[in-house]
Amino acid sequence: ITNLKNISTAVTATCTVKVLHMNNNNITSHDAVAISDMMSCLEELNITNNKLGDHGAELISKGITNTKTLRALSVSGNKIGSSGTTAIANALTNNTSLEELQMDWNAIGQDGAIAIAEAITNNKTLRKLLLCGDATIDEESATIILASLHCNNTITELVLPQRARTTCAVKEVDEISTRHNREPLRIQWW
């Protein structure tokens, strides 16, 4: 978007815009700093189906770390790989506002899955995590993410790729679901 810097300046100047949907706008890593700046005011940001890539994800992770207002973020379909996912996961560790993260249709890989698992072990605000449609999340990656839920009582909805659904993963879900002192957990395979 040619005027993304201007949009960012307007959003941050007054903080009256709370929800911003900018999907399918060819947003790239060059725009990521402006996106990151807006996170200080927004409650919901949807930048689905753009072209952030790993570098853009690394840049917006600074906004995720610093925001106190952002509740929902969708970066689905942004060609984010394991290094970008790791940066976002590291930001989640310190974030105290994000309740919903949609990262589906990216390519987070096993390293990204490990980083997500470590982040949700420590994060106490994230309630909904979408990772479906990712061909790089295999059985082992899904099991790593699921195992981290033993240490997390706040996530109530997790969506993983259908291809990662195996007997081992389903058994892990059963074990997590029977734990005491946990809100009901809904796992979807899509």
C-alpha contacts under 8 A as a table, 3 or more apart, distances in Angstrom:
res1	aa1	res2	aa2	distance
1	I	4	L	5.43
1	I	25	N	6.29
1	I	26	N	6.70
1	I	27	I	6.23
1	I	31	D	7.89
2	T	5	K	7.90
3	N	6	N	5.17
3	N	7	I	6.29
4	L	7	I	4.93
4	L	8	S	6.05
4	L	31	D	6.88
4	L	34	A	6.72
5	K	8	S	5.02
5	K	9	T	6.17
5	K	31	D	7.61
5	K	34	A	5.59
6	N	9	T	5.06
6	N	10	A	6.22
7	I	10	A	5.15
7	I	11	V	6.11
8	S	11	V	5.13
8	S	12	T	6.08
8	S	34	A	5.55
8	S	35	I	6.89
8	S	37	D	6.80
8	S	38	M	5.57
9	T	12	T	5.33
9	T	13	A	5.89
10	A	13	A	5.20
10	A	14	T	6.78
11	V	14	T	6.05
11	V	15	C	5.49
11	V	16	T	6.95
11	V	17	V	6.01
11	V	38	M	6.35
11	V	41	C	7.22
12	T	15	C	5.18
12	T	37	D	7.32
12	T	38	M	5.86
12	T	40	S	7.34
12	T	41	C	6.20
14	T	17	V	7.86
15	C	18	K	7.22
15	C	41	C	5.08
15	C	42	L	7.33
16	T	41	C	7.76
17	V	20	L	7.32
17	V	41	C	7.46
17	V	42	L	6.58
18	K	41	C	6.70
18	K	42	L	4.42
18	K	43	E	5.10
18	K	44	E	6.44
19	V	42	L	6.01
19	V	43	E	5.95
19	V	44	E	4.71
19	V	45	L	6.06
20	L	42	L	7.40
20	L	44	E	6.30
20	L	45	L	5.05
20	L	46	N	6.33
21	H	45	L	5.92
21	H	46	N	4.58
21	H	47	I	6.25
22	M	25	N	6.24
22	M	45	L	7.82
22	M	46	N	5.93
22	M	47	I	4.96
22	M	48	T	7.26
23	N	46	N	6.28
23	N	47	I	4.58
23	N	48	T	4.57
23	N	49	N	5.67
23	N	50	N	6.45
24	N	27	I	7.80
24	N	47	I	7.51
24	N	48	T	6.58
24	N	49	N	5.08
24	N	50	N	5.40
25	N	49	N	7.81
25	N	50	N	6.09
26	N	49	N	7.94
26	N	50	N	4.96
26	N	51	K	5.91
27	I	30	H	7.74
27	I	31	D	6.03
27	I	32	A	7.73
27	I	47	I	7.93
27	I	50	N	5.19
27	I	51	K	5.59
27	I	52	L	6.33
28	T	31	D	5.49
28	T	32	A	6.71
28	T	50	N	6.81
28	T	51	K	4.74
28	T	52	L	4.44
28	T	53	G	7.35
28	T	56	G	6.57
29	S	32	A	4.95
29	S	33	V	7.92
29	S	51	K	7.25
29	S	52	L	4.83
29	S	53	G	6.77
29	S	55	H	5.89
29	S	56	G	3.81
29	S	57	A	7.55
29	S	59	L	7.52
30	H	33	V	7.26
30	H	56	G	7.24
31	D	34	A	5.59
31	D	35	I	6.45
31	D	56	G	7.72
32	A	35	I	4.89
32	A	36	S	6.00
32	A	52	L	7.22
32	A	56	G	5.26
32	A	57	A	7.54
32	A	59	L	5.81
32	A	60	I	5.70
33	V	36	S	4.94
33	V	37	D	6.15
33	V	59	L	6.12
33	V	60	I	6.50
34	A	37	D	5.13
34	A	38	M	6.45
35	I	38	M	5.32
35	I	39	M	6.74
35	I	60	I	6.60
35	I	63	G	7.90
36	S	39	M	5.41
36	S	40	S	7.75
36	S	59	L	7.00
36	S	60	I	4.61
36	S	61	S	7.35
36	S	62	K	6.58
36	S	63	G	4.32
36	S	64	I	7.38
37	D	40	S	6.13
37	D	63	G	6.22
38	M	41	C	5.84
38	M	42	L	6.36
38	M	63	G	7.82
39	M	42	L	5.18
39	M	43	E	7.70
39	M	45	L	7.73
39	M	63	G	5.61
39	M	64	I	7.03
39	M	67	T	5.86
39	M	69	T	7.49
39	M	70	L	6.19
40	S	63	G	6.91
40	S	66	N	7.08
40	S	67	T	4.76
40	S	68	K	6.72
40	S	69	T	6.46
40	S	70	L	7.25
41	C	67	T	7.67
41	C	69	T	6.21
41	C	70	L	7.32
42	L	45	L	6.77
42	L	69	T	6.17
42	L	70	L	5.44
43	E	69	T	5.32
43	E	70	L	4.01
43	E	71	R	5.11
43	E	72	A	6.52
44	E	70	L	5.81
44	E	71	R	5.86
44	E	72	A	4.69
44	E	73	L	5.98
45	L	70	L	7.64
45	L	72	A	6.32
45	L	73	L	5.01
45	L	74	S	6.43
46	N	72	A	7.98
46	N	73	L	5.83
46	N	74	S	4.69
46	N	75	V	6.69
47	I	50	N	6.54
47	I	73	L	7.90
47	I	74	S	5.91
47	I	75	V	5.43
47	I	76	S	7.49
48	T	74	S	5.86
48	T	75	V	4.98
48	T	76	S	4.80
48	T	77	G	5.78
48	T	78	N	6.64
49	N	75	V	7.47
49	N	76	S	6.19
49	N	77	G	4.46
49	N	78	N	5.42
50	N	77	G	6.64
50	N	78	N	5.04
51	K	77	G	7.94
51	K	78	N	4.88
51	K	79	K	6.24
52	L	55	H	6.91
52	L	56	G	4.46
52	L	57	A	6.16
52	L	78	N	5.33
52	L	79	K	6.66
52	L	80	I	6.92
53	G	56	G	5.46
53	G	57	A	6.26
53	G	78	N	5.84
53	G	79	K	4.75
53	G	80	I	4.51
53	G	81	G	7.00
53	G	84	G	7.09
54	D	57	A	5.07
54	D	58	E	6.14
54	D	79	K	7.29
54	D	80	I	4.95
54	D	81	G	5.75
54	D	82	S	7.58
54	D	83	S	5.97
54	D	84	G	4.00
54	D	85	T	7.44
55	H	58	E	5.05
55	H	59	L	6.34
55	H	84	G	6.47
56	G	59	L	5.05
56	G	60	I	6.24
56	G	84	G	7.52
57	A	60	I	5.20
57	A	61	S	6.07
57	A	80	I	6.78
57	A	84	G	4.84
57	A	85	T	7.14
57	A	87	A	6.94
57	A	88	I	6.66
58	E	61	S	5.24
58	E	62	K	7.41
58	E	83	S	7.75
58	E	84	G	5.28
58	E	87	A	5.24
58	E	88	I	6.78
59	L	62	K	5.97
59	L	63	G	7.77
60	I	63	G	5.24
60	I	64	I	6.54
60	I	88	I	7.81
61	S	64	I	4.89
61	S	65	T	6.20
61	S	87	A	5.98
61	S	88	I	5.00
61	S	90	N	7.95
61	S	91	A	5.59
62	K	65	T	5.14
62	K	66	N	6.30
62	K	91	A	6.91
63	G	66	N	5.18
63	G	67	T	5.83
64	I	67	T	5.56
64	I	70	L	7.84
64	I	88	I	7.42
64	I	91	A	5.79
64	I	92	L	6.98
64	I	95	N	6.51
65	T	91	A	4.66
65	T	92	L	6.68
65	T	94	N	5.89
65	T	95	N	5.18
66	N	95	N	7.13
67	T	70	L	6.07
67	T	95	N	7.28
67	T	97	S	7.23
68	K	95	N	7.74
68	K	96	T	6.66
68	K	97	S	5.53
69	T	97	S	6.01
69	T	98	L	7.86
70	L	73	L	7.36
70	L	97	S	5.95
70	L	98	L	5.68
71	R	97	S	5.59
71	R	98	L	4.22
71	R	99	E	5.10
71	R	100	E	6.36
72	A	98	L	5.91
72	A	99	E	5.98
72	A	100	E	4.61
72	A	101	L	6.05
73	L	98	L	7.56
73	L	100	E	6.28
73	L	101	L	5.11
73	L	102	Q	6.30
74	S	101	L	5.88
74	S	102	Q	4.48
74	S	103	M	6.35
75	V	78	N	6.10
75	V	101	L	7.87
75	V	102	Q	6.01
75	V	103	M	5.32
75	V	104	D	7.72
76	S	102	Q	5.80
76	S	103	M	4.49
76	S	104	D	4.79
76	S	105	W	5.54
76	S	106	N	6.40
77	G	80	I	7.70
77	G	103	M	7.41
77	G	104	D	6.53
77	G	105	W	4.66
77	G	106	N	5.31
78	N	105	W	7.61
78	N	106	N	6.18
79	K	105	W	7.84
79	K	106	N	5.17
79	K	107	A	6.61
80	I	83	S	7.87
80	I	84	G	5.61
80	I	85	T	6.54
80	I	106	N	5.26
80	I	107	A	5.93
80	I	108	I	6.52
81	G	84	G	5.55
81	G	85	T	6.10
81	G	106	N	6.62
81	G	107	A	4.77
81	G	108	I	4.54
81	G	109	G	6.73
81	G	112	G	7.34
82	S	85	T	4.97
82	S	86	T	5.97
82	S	107	A	6.91
82	S	108	I	4.44
82	S	109	G	5.47
82	S	110	Q	7.41
82	S	111	D	5.73
82	S	112	G	4.33
82	S	113	A	7.90
83	S	86	T	5.00
83	S	87	A	6.31
83	S	108	I	7.94
83	S	111	D	7.91
83	S	112	G	6.84
84	G	87	A	5.13
84	G	88	I	6.34
84	G	108	I	7.91
84	G	112	G	7.96
85	T	88	I	5.10
85	T	89	A	5.98
85	T	108	I	5.88
85	T	112	G	5.17
85	T	115	A	7.37
85	T	116	I	7.46
86	T	89	A	4.93
86	T	90	N	6.05
86	T	111	D	7.47
86	T	112	G	5.31
86	T	115	A	5.27
86	T	116	I	7.05
87	A	90	N	5.14
87	A	91	A	6.31
88	I	91	A	5.04
88	I	92	L	6.27
89	A	92	L	4.98
89	A	93	T	6.59
89	A	112	G	7.97
89	A	115	A	5.72
89	A	116	I	5.15
89	A	118	E	7.81
89	A	119	A	5.40
90	N	93	T	5.31
90	N	94	N	7.38
90	N	115	A	7.28
90	N	119	A	6.38
91	A	94	N	5.67
91	A	95	N	6.21
92	L	95	N	4.87
92	L	98	L	7.90
92	L	119	A	5.96
92	L	120	I	7.61
92	L	123	N	6.43
93	T	119	A	4.99
93	T	120	I	7.28
93	T	122	N	5.90
93	T	123	N	5.32
94	N	123	N	7.28
95	N	98	L	6.63
95	N	123	N	7.29
95	N	125	T	7.94
96	T	123	N	7.69
96	T	124	K	7.34
96	T	125	T	6.01
97	S	125	T	6.22
97	S	126	L	7.88
98	L	101	L	7.32
98	L	125	T	6.17
98	L	126	L	5.70
99	E	125	T	5.47
99	E	126	L	4.00
99	E	127	R	5.00
99	E	128	K	6.32
100	E	126	L	5.86
100	E	127	R	5.94
100	E	128	K	4.62
100	E	129	L	5.99
101	L	126	L	7.55
101	L	128	K	6.32
101	L	129	L	5.06
101	L	130	L	6.41
102	Q	129	L	5.90
102	Q	130	L	4.66
102	Q	131	L	6.68
103	M	106	N	6.50
103	M	129	L	7.63
103	M	130	L	5.80
103	M	131	L	5.32
103	M	132	C	7.93
104	D	130	L	5.64
104	D	131	L	4.11
104	D	132	C	4.82
104	D	133	G	5.68
104	D	134	D	6.16
105	W	131	L	7.18
105	W	132	C	6.47
105	W	133	G	4.72
105	W	134	D	4.98
106	N	133	G	7.55
106	N	134	D	5.62
107	A	134	D	5.68
107	A	135	A	6.76
107	A	136	T	5.54
107	A	137	I	7.78
108	I	111	D	7.29
108	I	112	G	4.78
108	I	113	A	6.48
108	I	134	D	7.38
108	I	136	T	6.44
108	I	137	I	7.18
109	G	112	G	5.29
109	G	113	A	6.21
109	G	136	T	4.82
109	G	137	I	5.87
109	G	141	S	7.71
110	Q	113	A	4.88
110	Q	114	I	6.15
110	Q	136	T	7.26
110	Q	137	I	6.69
110	Q	138	D	7.93
110	Q	140	E	7.96
110	Q	141	S	5.44
111	D	114	I	5.12
111	D	115	A	6.26
112	G	115	A	5.01
112	G	116	I	6.11
113	A	116	I	5.05
113	A	117	A	6.08
113	A	137	I	7.39
113	A	141	S	5.62
113	A	142	A	7.48
113	A	144	I	7.11
113	A	145	I	6.35
114	I	117	A	5.02
114	I	118	E	6.22
114	I	141	S	7.19
114	I	144	I	6.56
114	I	145	I	6.99
115	A	118	E	5.15
115	A	119	A	6.16
116	I	119	A	5.03
116	I	120	I	6.18
116	I	145	I	6.94
117	A	120	I	5.38
117	A	121	T	6.25
117	A	144	I	6.46
117	A	145	I	4.70
117	A	146	L	7.75
117	A	147	A	7.82
117	A	148	S	5.30
118	E	121	T	5.19
118	E	122	N	6.88
118	E	148	S	6.97
119	A	122	N	5.46
119	A	123	N	5.95
120	I	123	N	4.87
120	I	124	K	7.60
120	I	126	L	7.57
120	I	148	S	6.75
120	I	149	L	7.35
120	I	152	N	6.56
121	T	148	S	5.51
121	T	149	L	6.78
121	T	151	C	5.34
121	T	152	N	5.48
122	N	151	C	7.84
122	N	152	N	7.36
123	N	126	L	6.54
123	N	152	N	7.61
124	K	152	N	7.21
124	K	153	N	7.75
124	K	154	T	6.01
125	T	154	T	6.41
125	T	155	I	7.92
126	L	129	L	7.43
126	L	154	T	6.43
126	L	155	I	5.86
127	R	154	T	5.47
127	R	155	I	3.91
127	R	156	T	5.29
127	R	157	E	6.38
128	K	155	I	5.83
128	K	156	T	6.17
128	K	157	E	4.70
128	K	158	L	5.92
129	L	155	I	7.60
129	L	157	E	6.38
129	L	158	L	4.98
129	L	159	V	6.45
130	L	158	L	5.85
130	L	159	V	4.73
130	L	160	L	6.68
131	L	134	D	6.56
131	L	158	L	7.71
131	L	159	V	5.72
131	L	160	L	5.12
131	L	161	P	6.80
132	C	159	V	5.69
132	C	160	L	4.45
132	C	161	P	4.20
132	C	162	Q	7.48
132	C	189	W	7.30
132	C	190	W	5.76
133	G	160	L	7.63
133	G	161	P	5.37
133	G	162	Q	7.97
133	G	190	W	6.97
134	D	137	I	5.81
134	D	161	P	6.20
135	A	138	D	7.39
135	A	161	P	7.50
135	A	163	R	7.83
137	I	140	E	7.84
137	I	141	S	5.48
137	I	142	A	6.32
137	I	161	P	6.99
137	I	164	A	6.53
138	D	141	S	5.29
138	D	142	A	6.15
138	D	163	R	6.88
138	D	164	A	4.85
139	E	142	A	5.19
139	E	143	T	6.11
139	E	163	R	7.66
139	E	164	A	4.44
139	E	165	R	6.65
139	E	166	T	6.59
139	E	169	A	6.97
140	E	143	T	5.12
140	E	144	I	6.25
140	E	164	A	7.94
141	S	144	I	5.12
141	S	145	I	6.37
142	A	145	I	5.15
142	A	146	L	6.06
142	A	160	L	7.19
142	A	164	A	6.11
142	A	165	R	7.91
142	A	169	A	6.88
143	T	146	L	4.96
143	T	147	A	5.93
143	T	168	C	7.44
143	T	169	A	5.43
143	T	172	E	7.15
144	I	147	A	5.18
144	I	148	S	6.51
145	I	148	S	5.36
145	I	149	L	7.10
146	L	149	L	5.44
146	L	150	H	7.74
146	L	169	A	7.42
146	L	172	E	6.63
146	L	173	V	6.90
147	A	150	H	5.80
147	A	172	E	6.88
148	S	151	C	5.74
148	S	152	N	6.83
149	L	152	N	4.73
149	L	153	N	7.07
149	L	155	I	7.60
149	L	176	I	6.96
150	H	153	N	7.61
150	H	176	I	6.15
152	N	155	I	6.64
153	N	156	T	7.83
153	N	181	N	7.70
153	N	182	R	5.21
153	N	183	E	6.56
154	T	182	R	7.68
154	T	183	E	7.07
155	I	158	L	7.29
155	I	185	L	7.11
156	T	183	E	6.55
156	T	184	P	6.12
156	T	185	L	4.45
156	T	186	R	5.87
157	E	185	L	5.88
157	E	186	R	4.74
157	E	187	I	5.84
157	E	188	Q	7.81
158	L	185	L	7.91
158	L	186	R	6.40
158	L	187	I	4.90
158	L	188	Q	6.33
159	V	187	I	5.77
159	V	188	Q	4.65
159	V	189	W	5.80
159	V	190	W	6.79
160	L	164	A	7.14
160	L	187	I	7.62
160	L	188	Q	6.29
160	L	189	W	5.03
160	L	190	W	6.19
161	P	164	A	5.58
161	P	165	R	7.26
161	P	189	W	5.39
161	P	190	W	5.01
162	Q	165	R	5.41
162	Q	189	W	4.54
162	Q	190	W	4.67
163	R	166	T	7.98
164	A	169	A	7.64
164	A	189	W	7.95
165	R	169	A	5.95
165	R	170	V	6.74
165	R	189	W	6.71
166	T	169	A	5.18
166	T	170	V	6.11
167	T	170	V	5.15
167	T	171	K	6.09
168	C	171	K	5.12
168	C	172	E	6.30
169	A	172	E	5.04
169	A	173	V	6.34
170	V	173	V	5.02
170	V	174	D	6.32
171	K	174	D	5.06
171	K	175	E	6.33
172	E	175	E	5.15
172	E	176	I	6.29
173	V	176	I	5.17
173	V	177	S	6.03
173	V	187	I	7.59
174	D	177	S	5.12
174	D	178	T	6.36
175	E	178	T	5.47
175	E	179	R	6.77
176	I	179	R	5.47
177	S	184	P	7.06
177	S	185	L	6.25
179	R	182	R	6.45
182	R	185	L	7.96
